[in-house]
Amino acid sequence: MPTTRYLFAALSVLTLGAYAETLPLSKLPQGWQGGIEVQCREGFCSGEGAVLLQINGRKHRLPADFFTFSTRPDSGNTPTPDPITVDDFNFDGRPDIAVPRGQQGPYGSWSDDIYLQTEDGNLLKSQELSELSDYYMGTPEIDRKRKLLIVYNKSGAAIHYTEHYRVAADGSLQQVYQRDDIHGGCKRQTGIKIEETTISANGKQHTRTRCLTEAQYEKQIKRDLKETRPRRSGNAK
């Protein structure tokens, strides 16, 4: 009986064709080296694994739950698209890293654990920044010019939310802006109601409401995209 059980387990593994793989990471900042451990099958990888990094001699192993990506034999099996995001999330001049943590965000969107780099090359998980991707959809976008983190959410197909956060020196977050796009929220059936609220440091709020036609809304979205993109320096997800 044990022999039969072991044979069945071996055949199951062969049938699944999954195997543990260590893949290199490209486009890492100067002084960073690393790769990822993940399960792969027929050129596609996903699931639980880890990000392995060495930053100025200090080693890090960061747990991860990867979305599906492919490998490219022509470029040394580097992942495509890059499953991590390296960027300066707290605007202190040092690169940080967002590591995927599975689909724990709204509507099954991907969440990240965001680690901030210290002066000595250590990586410390920021609970507040990591929770942004639990409550909103995807990795926070970075507006370098205004030093803001931008996040998005929605309620069904008709209401879309945009919020801006500023990162304080102690790593805490302050919401400074919110915009609600409500399709069909105007008197005219096809109009989009825009409610914009600015929030000062003392918590005082000022709200402006306007209605846009579909054509005006399209132009507004294009202007918004120009303000925040390119959002990543070679590490977009």
GICOR-V786775 format. One record per residue. N is the residue number from 1. PHI is phi in whole degrees, 0 to 359 (999 if undefined). PSI is psi in degrees with one decimal (999 if undefined). Layout:
[[N:PHI:PSI] [N:PHI:PSI]]
//
This chain:
[[1:999:-47.1] [2:303:-40.9] [3:299:-42.5] [4:297:-39.6] [5:295:-43.1] [6:293:-37.7] [7:295:-41.3] [8:297:-40.7] [9:296:-41.2] [10:295:-41.7] [11:294:-35.1] [12:296:-42.8] [13:297:-43.0] [14:296:-38.6] [15:295:-44.6] [16:293:-36.4] [17:72:12.5] [18:275:145.6] [19:210:150.8] [20:285:136.4] [21:224:143.0] [22:249:116.9] [23:246:143.4] [24:283:152.8] [25:253:133.0] [26:257:169.8] [27:59:34.5] [28:278:153.9] [29:296:163.5] [30:300:133.4] [31:91:-5.1] [32:256:139.8] [33:223:149.1] [34:172:-178.9] [35:199:-172.2] [36:228:147.9] [37:256:129.8] [38:199:159.1] [39:273:132.2] [40:234:155.0] [41:206:120.8] [42:52:43.5] [43:85:0.9] [44:238:142.0] [45:230:149.6] [46:187:172.8] [47:95:-167.4] [48:291:143.3] [49:186:-147.7] [50:203:153.4] [51:258:125.9] [52:252:120.5] [53:229:150.1] [54:230:117.1] [55:241:110.7] [56:50:42.7] [57:89:-11.5] [58:265:128.1] [59:265:144.3] [60:223:140.0] [61:235:111.5] [62:250:119.0] [63:297:147.5] [64:213:159.9] [65:226:100.4] [66:276:144.2] [67:286:167.4] [68:288:128.9] [69:220:164.3] [70:254:166.4] [71:247:152.2] [72:242:101.4] [73:301:-29.5] [74:287:-11.0] [75:232:35.5] [76:75:28.4] [77:63:31.3] [78:288:142.6] [79:293:143.7] [80:222:120.2] [81:287:167.1] [82:299:122.9] [83:282:-7.0] [84:243:165.5] [85:234:121.2] [86:251:121.9] [87:195:172.8] [88:265:92.3] [89:282:-21.3] [90:244:10.1] [91:59:39.5] [92:256:6.2] [93:90:-3.4] [94:249:138.0] [95:291:139.6] [96:243:-179.1] [97:218:138.5] [98:250:124.2] [99:246:127.2] [100:298:141.4] [101:235:19.6] [102:95:178.2] [103:271:78.6] [104:248:2.1] [105:271:179.6] [106:301:141.6] [107:57:31.1] [108:74:19.3] [109:287:161.3] [110:279:141.0] [111:254:159.5] [112:229:149.0] [113:266:124.2] [114:253:122.9] [115:250:130.5] [116:261:138.4] [117:273:134.3] [118:270:174.7] [119:299:-32.9] [120:269:10.1] [121:90:5.5] [122:283:157.9] [123:242:122.1] [124:243:129.0] [125:291:130.6] [126:265:113.9] [127:294:-41.9] [128:295:-44.9] [129:292:-38.2] [130:295:-36.0] [131:290:-21.0] [132:302:-39.9] [133:280:-8.1] [134:278:-36.4] [135:267:-19.7] [136:236:179.5] [137:258:110.3] [138:88:-179.3] [139:291:135.3] [140:304:137.1] [141:278:153.3] [142:245:123.2] [143:257:96.5] [144:292:-35.7] [145:297:-45.1] [146:262:-2.0] [147:55:58.0] [148:231:150.1] [149:259:132.9] [150:243:129.7] [151:231:158.6] [152:228:153.0] [153:206:176.5] [154:206:163.8] [155:231:96.9] [156:68:-154.2] [157:267:-12.4] [158:264:-25.4] [159:238:126.0] [160:236:138.1] [161:245:141.9] [162:230:130.5] [163:228:144.9] [164:246:137.3] [165:233:141.4] [166:255:139.3] [167:263:121.1] [168:283:169.3] [169:298:-29.8] [170:273:5.4] [171:91:-6.6] [172:286:161.5] [173:249:140.1] [174:236:120.5] [175:287:129.7] [176:241:-9.1] [177:200:144.8] [178:216:137.9] [179:229:130.6] [180:248:121.5] [181:258:112.5] [182:246:104.6] [183:287:128.2] [184:81:11.5] [185:273:-4.3] [186:266:172.8] [187:296:-40.2] [188:282:139.1] [189:298:-35.2] [190:268:0.7] [191:282:159.7] [192:244:123.9] [193:271:126.7] [194:248:119.6] [195:248:115.4] [196:247:129.7] [197:234:123.7] [198:260:142.1] [199:235:119.0] [200:279:172.8] [201:297:-28.3] [202:271:7.1] [203:91:-3.1] [204:290:136.2] [205:244:145.3] [206:227:124.5] [207:245:136.5] [208:236:135.7] [209:239:137.0] [210:212:160.4] [211:243:136.5] [212:238:148.5] [213:284:171.0] [214:302:-42.3] [215:295:-42.4] [216:295:-36.9] [217:293:-39.8] [218:301:-44.1] [219:295:-38.0] [220:297:-43.5] [221:297:-41.2] [222:297:-39.0] [223:295:-39.6] [224:298:-42.3] [225:295:-37.6] [226:295:-31.0] [227:289:-30.4] [228:247:-6.0] [229:238:145.1] [230:288:131.3] [231:273:-17.5] [232:229:150.8] [233:263:73.7] [234:80:8.7] [235:229:36.4] [236:289:150.5] [237:250:999]]
//
